[in-house]
Amino acid sequence: MVSLLNNLTNSLIETRQRYAMLKDNGIDSMSTIYPAIPWNAEIYYHLLATLPKEIDRLEQRIMKIESNFKACK
């Protein structure tokens, strides 16, 4: 369970960083964040809309696992 929690935490950190780069640096940051993906404005705006939801989902999952982990102790 600790490994899962570490993986989710790392995913959360990376997702927050990607979202911040997209917001701060605009569409030009797509080639840095996702170099293998051909990008366009539609993908950029889709990511801006969906990454906050993914961040919330990861945060909720981490909190749930931490809560369950504490309850098992």
N, C-alpha and C positions, 0 to 999 in steps of 0.2 A: 504494500500500500504506500510505503514511503517513496518508492520509485515512481509510482503513478502520480503522486502529489508533486514530486520534483519535475516530472515531465510536463504536467499541466501548468505549473508555475513558470517553467521556461517558455512554454507556448504563450502564456499570458504576457510575459515580458516582451517576447518577440512581436506579438501582435500589437501591443501598445506602441512599440518602436516603429513598426511599419505604418500604423495609423498616423502617428505624429509626423513621420517623414512625408507621407502623402499630403497631410493638411498643411504642413509648413513649407514644403518645397514644390507643391503642385504636381501637375501631370508629368513633368520632366523626371520626377523621382521614380516613376514606374520602371524605367530601364535599369535603375540601380537596385530596386527592391525585387523585381521580377525579371531578371535579364533574359530568361528563356521564353518568356511569354510575349507574343506580339500584342501590343497594347493600343488602346484608343480611348477616346473620351468616355465612351459608354462603360468600359471596364473600370476606368478611374472613378467615375461617379458611383458605380455599383459598389466598389470597394469602400468608398467614403460612407456609403449608406449601411453597408453590412458589417464592417469591422467593429463598430461600437457594439453591435448586437453580439458579435462573437466574443468581445471582451467581457461583456456582462455575463454571457453563458459560462465562460471559463471561470470568472470570479465566483459565480454561484456554485459551480461544481467543486471548486477548491474549498469553499466554505463548508459545503455539505460533507465532503470527505474529512476535513479537519474536525468537524462536529462529530461525525461517526467515530473517528479515531479516538477522540477524547472520551467519548461515551464508553468505548471498549476498554479503556484503562482502568 
